[in-house]
Amino acid sequence: MQTDYYGISIASTQFASGWRWQVALPIGSSFTSDESFPTAEQALYEGHHWLRVKSAFSALNRSLSEICASGRINQQEYGALMQSFLLLTKHE
């Protein structure tokens, strides 16, 4: 089972322990989940979720870094905002 998310391929692949998601980036690298899921559909859903969280984290980090570099927020405020986001998304 496979889908496309803004040009990034997300597939569910069967392993001996169950289904895992695999994200293939256009630059040739890929990421595979460590966790196994009972169905291909659930693995695909979790792959979408992982990609959305990673994208949001990256965008927020870049934005806050630019705001911090411009002096509109200080390093402590930057750290507090990023920590809040990490806790909200349970980002690892």
C-alpha positions, 0 to 999 in steps of 0.5 A: 500500500502506498500514497503520496504526500506533497511529492513524498512517497509513503508506503506500508511494508510488511515485515515479520513483526507486522507492518511498518511505514516507509517514507521515501524522500525525492533526494533518495533517502528513506526512513522506516518506522521502528514500530510495527503496526497490525495493518497496512492502513494503520502503518500508512496513517502513522507514516503520514502523521510522522511526516506532518509532525516532522514538517511542522517541527522543521517549519516552526524551528526555522521560523523561530530561529529567524525571529530569534536571530532578528532579536524579536525574541531572546534565546530563552523565549525561543527555547521555551516555545520549542519546548512547548511544541515538543511537548504538544506533539510528543516529538522525539 
